[in-house]
Every structure is written in C-alpha cells, then in structure tokens.
Amino acid sequence: MRPDQQSHIGQPIRRAEDDELLGFVMPCADGSQRHCATSVFGGLLGIHRDPADAERQVTEVGLPSLAERWWVFSGGRWQRCQLIEAAPDRVVGVIGDYPFMGRPQVIPRDTPLRLVEPGVD
C-alpha cells in the first residue's frame, strides 16, 4: 500500500480541461490530521496540514513528477527508482543508482514510493 503503507483511496484530483487524473489527496494514515498528496499510483508527493495545500501540490507536481527519479523501499532500504510506467493499479520502474544498467520490473503494490528522499522532508 502507499503512501508509507496506506492505500491510495482518496479524493481524486483531476485537470479541469480534460479530466486527466493528476493524483489523490487523503488523510495521512498516522492519525495526525495531516493530508497526503499522492501521485496517480499512490506514491507520496508530500504531507500537508491543509488539504488545499495538498491539492495544490497534486495539481502542480502530480504529472510532472512521473518524469522524476523516485525513492522506493526495496531490499530493506530506500533506493532510487526511475519510473517507466505509472498507472493507478501498476508501477514499472528500474531500481538503482544507474537506471540505464537495470531491468524494468513491476513494483509490488505494497511497496512504499516517495518523491522526496526519506528523512529530507
């Protein structure tokens, strides 16, 4: 589940012009009254106290973030990941510091993914 082991069932945020799904906003699973901004596949974009700020982040960063390198918790540690394919029900990426040397793999649905390096936000 994502983010950080939370299902990405939340309020879908869509682009007004063409109804494109940009991501989701949902209460964070830690019970803190904060709101998680997530990508189309549920990867964590950011955590906010105000749901409007989370929605703004999804609107501004959601789709462009798909071209960025993400952090995935794999092999017992956080590693870099280059996304190859992203959809609400499936993520394919290359895990490692040098994505051109790796092989694309389906990232299991319950694997935590986040845009910002863990511990930096």
Buried (B, 14 or more C-beta within 10 A) or exposed (E): BBBBEBEBEBBBBBEEEEEEBBBBBBBBBEEEEBBBBBBBBBBBBBBBEEBEBBBBBBBEBBBEBBEEBBBBBBEEEBBBBBBBEBEBEEBEBBBBEEBEEBEBBEBEBEBBBBBBEEEEE
